[in-house]
Amino acid sequence: MGAQLRVYKRRIRAVTATKKITKAMEMIAASRIVKAQRKVAASMPYATELTRAVTAVATGSNTKHALTTEAEAPTRAAILLITSDRGLAGGYSSNAIKQAERLTERLRGEGKEVDAYVVGRKGVAYYGFRERKIAESWTGFTDSPAYADAKRVAAPLIEAIQTETAEGGVDELHIVYTEFVSMMTQNPVDNRMLPLSLETAEEESGAKGEILPLFDFEPSAEDVLDALLPRYVESRIYNALLQSAASEHAARRRAMKSATDNAGDLIKSLSRLANAARQAEITQEISEIVGGASAMADATAGSDK
């Protein structure tokens, strides 16, 4: 019985130590969510005005630009998947991966080849384990991305869509990330970034239904698009990285809170079992003492006769 009690006590100590770790991780994630939300909010005005400028150029000129013109028969697409570098965030990365898999199947159903570009070690590990080719990958910054990271990710994607498909380029660029809705809700989404849909751009910039003024472009509309659209892609990727980071922290906080609560419940259950084992041990000791005393009394009575 004493051995069983020691087992329970060891398990209680182990679970208590785990609970302290998960509680600390929950508090760290909660503090980082606020910072991530502020970064998302701070990035929105720039992204909105940039989208408005791109919309104005695209609608105010008759220039056919590679980044705004639909291919007549698109045959190749690129998907940028944003996952996390670390685990212990519930289904955050797996949900984004599932969304990317659904998008991949849809594009392949349309007869398009798909190139995968992956952000985050979880996504890289998923593709690596299945021995699936990755065009390019980036890791090490998913929990706190900077604009320089977005530029680094955007560069090969812009180059790919500006290259002819016969030379390894793509006709479309899609992005899969986790949209931060609230502390309790984060939704994996997929959006097409390029070629730029004017209707989508108008919705993003809040200019839908507005009558835009006429513009004169210098040196030319095409040159303006060449300058603006890379910045547009970078800002979209940066916003997606920030939203994904906020979603990751929220998912980790929720997962760690659940783990902490489960650890507390397990400690209570183990404590009850340990108390029951202790009570049984005490009862057995008392029974042994009483039995021994009774045997001695019987022996003494027999000798007196």
SEVO-30250 format. One record per residue (C-alpha): x, y, z; residue in three letters. Coordinates in steps of 0.25 Angstrom, whole numbers. Layout:
N
X  Y  Z  ALA
...
% end
This chain:
305
0  0  0  MET
11  10  3  GLY
17  7  -11  ALA
4  11  -17  GLN
4  24  -9  LEU
18  28  -13  ARG
14  26  -28  VAL
2  35  -26  TYR
11  46  -20  LYS
21  45  -31  ARG
10  47  -41  ARG
5  59  -34  ILE
18  65  -33  ARG
20  63  -48  ALA
7  68  -52  VAL
9  80  -43  THR
22  84  -50  ALA
15  82  -63  THR
4  91  -59  LYS
14  102  -55  LYS
20  102  -69  ILE
6  102  -76  THR
2  114  -67  LYS
14  122  -70  ALA
13  119  -85  MET
-2  123  -85  GLU
2  136  -78  MET
13  139  -88  ILE
4  136  -100  ALA
-7  145  -94  ALA
3  157  -93  SER
8  155  -107  ARG
-6  155  -113  ILE
-8  170  -109  VAL
5  174  -116  LYS
2  166  -129  ALA
-12  172  -129  GLN
-6  186  -129  ARG
3  182  -140  LYS
-8  177  -148  VAL
-16  190  -146  ALA
-3  199  -149  ALA
-1  192  -162  SER
-16  194  -167  MET
-15  209  -171  PRO
-3  207  -180  TYR
-9  194  -187  ALA
-22  201  -189  THR
-16  213  -195  GLU
-7  205  -204  LEU
-18  197  -209  THR
-26  209  -212  ARG
-14  215  -220  ALA
-12  202  -228  VAL
-27  201  -231  THR
-27  216  -236  ALA
-15  212  -245  VAL
-22  199  -250  ALA
-35  206  -253  THR
-30  219  -258  GLY
-22  214  -269  SER
-23  204  -280  ASN
-10  198  -278  THR
-9  183  -278  LYS
1  179  -267  HIS
6  165  -264  ALA
1  167  -250  LEU
-13  171  -252  THR
-16  164  -265  THR
-23  150  -265  GLU
-16  139  -273  ALA
-24  134  -284  GLU
-22  119  -280  ALA
-15  119  -266  PRO
-7  106  -264  THR
1  108  -252  ARG
-1  114  -238  ALA
7  117  -226  ALA
2  116  -211  ILE
8  123  -200  LEU
5  115  -187  LEU
7  122  -173  ILE
9  113  -161  THR
16  113  -148  SER
30  110  -144  ASP
26  104  -131  ARG
15  95  -126  GLY
6  95  -114  LEU
-4  104  -121  ALA
-15  94  -123  GLY
-20  92  -137  GLY
-14  105  -142  TYR
-4  100  -152  SER
-12  88  -156  SER
-24  96  -159  ASN
-16  105  -168  ALA
-10  93  -175  ILE
-23  86  -177  LYS
-28  99  -184  GLN
-16  99  -193  ALA
-19  85  -196  GLU
-33  88  -200  ARG
-28  100  -209  LEU
-18  91  -215  THR
-28  80  -219  GLU
-37  91  -225  ARG
-26  97  -233  LEU
-22  84  -238  ARG
-36  81  -241  GLY
-36  93  -250  GLU
-24  87  -258  GLY
-13  95  -251  LYS
0  91  -246  GLU
3  96  -232  VAL
16  101  -226  ASP
17  102  -211  ALA
24  113  -203  TYR
23  111  -188  VAL
26  119  -176  VAL
28  112  -162  GLY
35  99  -158  ARG
21  92  -156  LYS
18  94  -171  GLY
32  90  -175  VAL
31  78  -166  ALA
18  74  -172  TYR
23  75  -187  TYR
36  68  -183  GLY
30  56  -176  PHE
22  54  -189  ARG
33  56  -198  GLU
26  67  -205  ARG
34  78  -212  LYS
35  92  -207  ILE
38  103  -216  ALA
44  111  -205  GLU
42  112  -189  SER
45  122  -178  TRP
46  119  -163  THR
49  126  -150  GLY
40  139  -150  PHE
26  134  -149  THR
23  138  -135  ASP
28  153  -137  SER
29  156  -152  PRO
36  169  -157  ALA
33  176  -170  TYR
47  171  -175  ALA
42  157  -173  ASP
30  160  -182  ALA
40  166  -193  LYS
48  154  -192  ARG
36  145  -194  VAL
30  154  -205  ALA
43  155  -214  ALA
42  140  -220  PRO
27  141  -222  LEU
27  154  -229  ILE
39  148  -238  GLU
31  136  -241  ALA
18  143  -245  ILE
26  152  -254  GLN
33  140  -261  THR
27  132  -272  GLU
21  119  -268  THR
29  112  -279  ALA
42  117  -271  GLU
37  113  -258  GLY
27  124  -254  GLY
13  124  -250  VAL
0  130  -254  ASP
-7  132  -240  GLU
-2  135  -226  LEU
-10  130  -214  HIS
-8  132  -199  ILE
-13  123  -188  VAL
-12  129  -174  TYR
-20  129  -161  THR
-29  142  -160  GLU
-30  147  -146  PHE
-45  150  -142  VAL
-45  150  -127  SER
-38  144  -115  MET
-46  132  -117  MET
-48  131  -132  THR
-37  130  -143  GLN
-41  125  -156  ASN
-32  119  -167  PRO
-34  126  -180  VAL
-29  126  -194  ASP
-28  138  -204  ASN
-23  141  -217  ARG
-13  152  -217  MET
-9  152  -232  LEU
-14  155  -242  PRO
-21  166  -235  LEU
-36  166  -235  SER
-41  180  -236  LEU
-54  177  -229  GLU
-46  171  -217  THR
-36  182  -217  ALA
-48  192  -216  GLU
-54  185  -205  GLU
-41  184  -197  GLU
-38  199  -199  SER
-53  203  -196  GLY
-54  210  -210  ALA
-65  201  -215  LYS
-76  209  -222  GLY
-67  222  -221  GLU
-65  230  -234  ILE
-50  231  -235  LEU
-44  244  -241  PRO
-36  244  -254  LEU
-21  243  -252  PHE
-9  246  -261  ASP
2  236  -259  PHE
17  240  -260  GLU
26  234  -266  PRO
15  224  -269  SER
4  216  -263  ALA
12  203  -266  GLU
24  209  -258  ASP
15  213  -247  VAL
9  199  -246  LEU
23  193  -246  ASP
26  201  -234  ALA
13  200  -226  LEU
10  185  -228  LEU
22  179  -221  PRO
19  188  -209  ARG
5  183  -210  TYR
9  169  -209  VAL
19  172  -198  GLU
8  179  -190  SER
-2  168  -192  ARG
8  157  -188  ILE
12  166  -176  TYR
-2  167  -171  ASN
-5  152  -173  ALA
8  149  -165  LEU
3  159  -154  LEU
-11  153  -153  GLN
-5  139  -153  SER
4  143  -142  ALA
-7  148  -134  ALA
-15  136  -137  SER
-4  127  -133  GLU
-2  134  -119  HIS
-18  133  -117  ALA
-18  118  -120  ALA
-6  115  -111  ARG
-12  123  -100  ARG
-25  115  -101  ARG
-18  102  -103  ALA
-9  105  -90  MET
-21  109  -82  LYS
-28  96  -86  SER
-15  88  -82  ALA
-14  96  -69  THR
-29  93  -65  ASP
-27  78  -69  ASN
-15  78  -60  ALA
-22  84  -49  GLY
-33  73  -50  ASP
-23  62  -51  LEU
-16  67  -38  ILE
-30  67  -31  LYS
-33  53  -36  SER
-19  48  -32  LEU
-20  55  -18  SER
-33  47  -16  ARG
-27  34  -20  LEU
-14  37  -11  ALA
-23  41  1  ASN
-31  28  -1  ALA
-18  20  -2  ALA
-13  27  11  ARG
-26  24  18  GLN
-26  10  14  ALA
-11  9  19  GLU
-15  15  33  ILE
-27  6  34  THR
-18  -6  31  GLN
-8  -1  41  GLU
-19  1  52  ILE
-24  -13  49  SER
-10  -19  50  GLU
-8  -12  64  ILE
-22  -16  69  VAL
-20  -30  64  GLY
-6  -31  70  GLY
-12  -25  84  ALA
-23  -35  83  SER
-13  -47  81  ALA
-5  -42  92  MET
-17  -41  102  ALA
-21  -55  98  ASP
-7  -60  100  ALA
-6  -54  114  THR
-20  -59  118  ALA
-16  -73  114  GLY
-3  -73  122  SER
-11  -68  134  ASP
-19  -80  134  LYS
% end
